[in-house]
Amino acid sequence: MEGILFYAIAWCGWIIETFFMDKSVERTWRAFFILVLIISSCSYITVASLQISASCIFLVVGVLWQLSSKGWWSAFYLILCAGSLGMLYAVFHIIEIYDPVWIVIERTWLLSALLVYIICLIARQTGTRILVLCFGGVLGELLLGIFLYPIGFHQEIGSLGFLDVIACAFASICCIHCVKKCFIYVPLFKQKQVKEG
């Protein structure tokens, strides 16, 4: 069932943001953003016979808001990375349509793992990785829609399947961030044990 991974991860994210993070304006905005993504996931806007998900548009607005606070060079680099990721996303789907036999793992998991791997190669900070993921995914959906629409495929941009891929990749990036933080604290914990012993 498409969308189940997105809803599960989004609700977990909202619960963590709302109940476990320190109270701040940024926390409130992030929780609001997640709720709007959940609410708008099944709403579509028709543009030139293409159906674009409202959550897809909201993702782009959120990314552009974050890009506006960065310098020109950082914004250009992020857009370049997102464009590369978008092309990878579109090529994956085109190859899947042309020759689906080579996809031996569930498509959502395989595409999510591929996106996370590429994102980890091109971006270092977690916030940057999430921006590149969201913007690159939306660009990939747009490229795919523009390319496949004339031949009668892919008329929905930002479907629940797309949101599943983005949510799985987002959860993977957050897990990588948590593991990195744990590795930072392990030496401090060992030093504390040595001092006590």
C-alpha positions as CSV (number, residue, x, y, z in Angstrom):
1,M,0.0,0.0,0.0
2,E,1.6,3.2,-1.2
3,G,1.9,6.0,1.4
4,I,2.1,3.8,4.5
5,L,5.8,4.4,5.0
6,F,5.4,8.1,4.5
7,Y,2.6,8.4,7.1
8,A,4.4,6.2,9.6
9,I,7.7,8.1,9.4
10,A,6.0,11.5,9.2
11,W,3.9,10.8,12.3
12,C,7.0,9.5,14.2
13,G,8.8,12.7,13.2
14,W,6.0,14.9,14.3
15,I,5.8,13.1,17.7
16,I,9.6,13.4,18.2
17,E,9.5,17.1,17.2
18,T,6.5,17.9,19.4
19,F,7.2,16.0,22.6
20,F,11.0,15.3,22.7
21,M,12.7,18.3,21.3
22,D,13.4,21.5,23.3
23,K,10.8,24.2,23.0
24,S,11.8,26.7,20.3
25,V,10.3,28.6,17.4
26,E,12.3,26.3,15.0
27,R,10.8,23.2,16.6
28,T,7.3,24.7,16.2
29,W,7.9,25.4,12.5
30,R,9.3,21.9,11.8
31,A,6.3,20.3,13.5
32,F,3.9,22.6,11.5
33,F,5.8,21.7,8.3
34,I,5.4,17.9,9.0
35,L,1.7,18.3,9.7
36,V,1.1,20.3,6.5
37,L,3.0,17.6,4.5
38,I,0.7,14.9,6.0
39,I,-2.5,16.9,5.4
40,S,-1.6,17.9,1.8
41,S,-0.3,14.5,0.7
42,C,-3.6,13.5,-1.0
43,S,-4.4,16.9,-2.6
44,Y,-3.4,17.6,-6.2
45,I,-3.3,20.7,-8.3
46,T,-3.7,20.3,-12.1
47,V,-1.1,22.3,-14.2
48,A,-1.1,21.7,-18.0
49,S,-2.7,18.3,-17.6
50,L,-0.2,17.2,-15.0
51,Q,-1.4,16.5,-11.5
52,I,1.1,18.0,-9.0
53,S,0.8,17.0,-5.3
54,A,0.3,19.9,-2.9
55,S,2.9,18.3,-0.6
56,C,5.4,18.5,-3.4
57,I,4.7,22.2,-3.8
58,F,5.0,22.6,-0.1
59,L,8.4,20.8,-0.1
60,V,9.7,23.2,-2.8
61,V,8.5,26.2,-0.8
62,G,10.2,24.9,2.4
63,V,13.5,24.3,0.5
64,L,13.4,27.7,-1.2
65,W,12.8,29.3,2.2
66,Q,15.9,27.5,3.6
67,L,17.9,28.4,0.5
68,S,17.1,32.1,0.9
69,S,19.0,32.2,4.2
70,K,22.2,30.8,2.7
71,G,24.8,32.6,0.6
72,W,24.9,32.6,-3.2
73,W,27.7,30.0,-3.4
74,S,26.0,27.6,-1.0
75,A,22.6,28.0,-2.7
76,F,24.2,27.4,-6.1
77,Y,26.0,24.3,-4.9
78,L,22.8,23.0,-3.3
79,I,20.8,23.5,-6.5
80,L,23.6,21.8,-8.5
81,C,23.5,18.8,-6.2
82,A,19.7,18.7,-6.2
83,G,19.8,18.8,-10.1
84,S,22.2,15.9,-10.1
85,L,20.0,13.9,-7.7
86,G,16.9,14.7,-9.7
87,M,18.5,13.4,-12.8
88,L,19.5,10.2,-11.0
89,Y,15.9,9.8,-9.7
90,A,14.5,10.3,-13.2
91,V,17.0,7.9,-14.8
92,F,16.2,5.2,-12.2
93,H,12.5,5.3,-13.1
94,I,13.1,5.3,-16.8
95,I,15.4,2.3,-16.5
96,E,12.7,0.7,-14.3
97,I,10.1,1.2,-17.0
98,Y,12.5,0.0,-19.8
99,D,13.9,-3.0,-18.0
100,P,12.2,-3.9,-14.7
101,V,14.0,-7.2,-14.4
102,W,17.2,-5.8,-12.8
103,I,15.3,-4.4,-9.8
104,V,15.4,-7.4,-7.4
105,I,14.8,-5.5,-4.2
106,E,11.7,-3.5,-3.4
107,R,11.8,-0.3,-5.5
108,T,11.2,2.0,-2.6
109,W,14.1,0.6,-0.5
110,L,16.5,0.4,-3.5
111,L,15.8,3.9,-4.7
112,S,16.0,5.3,-1.1
113,A,19.3,3.6,-0.5
114,L,20.7,4.9,-3.8
115,L,19.6,8.5,-3.0
116,V,21.1,8.4,0.5
117,Y,24.4,7.0,-0.8
118,I,24.7,9.8,-3.4
119,I,23.6,12.4,-0.9
120,C,26.2,11.3,1.6
121,L,28.9,11.6,-1.1
122,I,27.9,15.2,-2.1
123,A,26.9,16.8,1.2
124,R,28.4,16.7,4.7
125,Q,25.9,18.3,7.0
126,T,22.6,16.7,7.9
127,G,20.5,19.8,7.1
128,T,22.2,20.2,3.7
129,R,21.5,16.5,3.0
130,I,17.8,16.9,3.8
131,L,17.5,20.0,1.6
132,V,19.3,18.2,-1.3
133,L,17.0,15.2,-0.9
134,C,13.8,17.2,-0.9
135,F,14.7,19.5,-3.8
136,G,16.4,16.8,-5.8
137,G,13.4,14.4,-5.4
138,V,10.9,17.0,-6.5
139,L,13.1,18.0,-9.5
140,G,13.4,14.3,-10.4
141,E,9.6,13.9,-10.3
142,L,9.2,17.0,-12.5
143,L,11.7,15.7,-15.0
144,L,10.1,12.3,-15.1
145,G,6.6,13.9,-15.5
146,I,7.8,16.1,-18.4
147,F,9.6,13.3,-20.1
148,L,7.0,10.6,-19.7
149,Y,3.8,12.6,-20.0
150,P,3.8,12.8,-23.9
151,I,3.9,9.0,-24.1
152,G,1.1,8.5,-21.6
153,F,3.0,7.7,-18.4
154,H,3.5,9.3,-15.0
155,Q,0.7,11.9,-14.8
156,E,0.9,12.4,-11.1
157,I,3.9,14.3,-9.7
158,G,4.5,13.8,-6.0
159,S,2.4,10.7,-5.5
160,L,2.4,8.7,-2.3
161,G,5.0,6.4,-3.8
162,F,7.3,9.4,-4.2
163,L,6.6,10.4,-0.6
164,D,7.5,6.9,0.6
165,V,10.9,7.1,-1.1
166,I,11.6,10.6,0.3
167,A,10.4,9.6,3.8
168,C,12.6,6.4,3.8
169,A,15.6,8.4,2.6
170,F,14.9,11.1,5.2
171,A,14.7,8.5,8.0
172,S,18.0,6.9,6.8
173,I,19.7,10.3,6.9
174,C,18.5,10.9,10.4
175,C,19.7,7.5,11.5
176,I,23.1,8.2,10.0
177,H,23.2,11.5,11.9
178,C,22.3,9.7,15.2
179,V,25.0,7.1,14.7
180,K,27.6,9.8,14.0
181,K,26.6,11.5,17.2
182,C,26.9,8.3,19.2
183,F,30.4,7.8,17.8
184,I,31.3,11.3,19.0
185,Y,30.2,10.5,22.6
186,V,31.8,7.0,22.8
187,P,35.4,8.3,23.3
188,L,34.1,10.8,26.0
189,F,32.4,8.0,27.8
190,K,35.6,5.8,27.7
191,Q,37.7,8.7,29.1
192,K,35.2,9.2,31.9
193,Q,35.4,5.5,32.8
194,V,39.2,5.6,32.8
195,K,39.2,8.6,35.1
196,E,36.8,6.9,37.5
197,G,38.8,3.6,37.4
